[in-house]
Amino acid sequence: MSHSKHTKRGYSIYIEKWDRSAKKFINTCAICGHKGYSPAIEQEGFCDTAGNRVIFKELTKTLRVLRLDELGRCEDCAEVQDRLPANRNFDKGLG
């Protein structure tokens, strides 16, 4: 059996055990909890050091890019929340 059958998707032994500082480049949506890597690692000059090249390789191999807005929401959650009326309870007189 291969090792990949025993690990869950998005899990990297390198990130979890060997280089925990790489976790600062993982974005997590404040609403749905979806995880992805920060777009900052795709910028020019990030892979100048050997350590950052390994971080880039591991994160792009296990996760997808996840852009967050200023409130820490992913694009999907932000779209849904922005469509909802902000003060539904106040409109009904419950607030």
C-alpha positions in Angstrom: 0.0 0.0 0.0 1.2 3.5 -0.7 1.6 6.0 2.0 -0.9 8.4 0.3 -3.8 6.0 1.1 -3.2 6.5 4.8 -3.0 10.3 4.9 -5.9 12.8 4.5 -5.9 15.3 1.6 -4.1 18.5 2.5 -1.9 16.9 5.1 1.9 17.2 4.8 4.3 15.5 7.1 6.9 18.2 6.3 4.6 21.0 7.4 3.1 19.2 10.4 6.3 17.7 11.8 9.5 19.1 10.3 8.9 22.8 9.5 6.0 24.2 11.5 7.0 27.7 10.6 5.5 27.0 7.1 2.0 27.1 8.8 2.2 30.9 8.7 1.7 30.7 4.9 -1.5 28.7 5.3 -4.8 30.7 5.1 -7.9 29.5 6.9 -11.3 31.0 6.2 -12.9 32.5 9.3 -16.3 31.2 8.4 -16.1 27.9 6.6 -12.7 26.8 7.8 -11.4 26.0 4.3 -7.6 25.9 4.2 -5.3 26.9 1.4 -1.9 28.6 0.9 -1.3 32.3 0.9 -0.9 34.0 -2.4 2.2 35.6 -0.9 4.3 32.5 -1.7 3.6 33.0 -5.4 5.2 36.5 -5.5 8.5 37.0 -7.1 11.5 36.6 -4.8 9.8 34.2 -2.3 11.8 31.2 -3.5 15.2 32.9 -3.2 16.2 30.7 -0.2 16.3 26.9 -0.1 13.9 26.8 2.8 11.3 28.9 1.0 11.6 26.7 -2.1 10.7 23.6 0.0 7.8 25.4 1.6 6.5 26.5 -1.8 6.8 23.0 -3.1 5.0 21.4 -0.2 2.2 23.9 0.0 1.4 23.9 -3.7 1.5 20.1 -3.7 -1.0 19.7 -0.9 -3.2 22.8 -1.0 -4.7 25.3 -3.4 -4.4 29.0 -3.2 -6.8 30.7 -0.9 -7.3 34.5 -1.0 -8.9 36.1 2.0 -10.5 39.5 2.4 -9.8 42.0 5.2 -12.3 40.1 7.4 -10.6 36.7 6.9 -13.3 35.3 4.6 -12.7 33.3 1.5 -14.2 34.6 -1.8 -17.1 32.2 -1.6 -18.1 33.1 1.9 -17.7 36.8 1.3 -19.9 36.6 -1.7 -22.7 34.8 0.2 -22.5 37.1 3.2 -22.5 40.2 1.1 -25.7 39.1 -0.6 -27.5 38.7 2.7 -29.1 41.7 4.3 -26.9 43.0 7.1 -29.6 43.6 9.7 -32.3 41.1 9.1 -33.3 41.1 12.8 -33.5 44.9 12.9 -35.8 44.9 9.9 -38.2 42.6 11.6 -38.2 44.6 14.8 -36.4 41.8 16.8 -33.1 43.7 17.3 
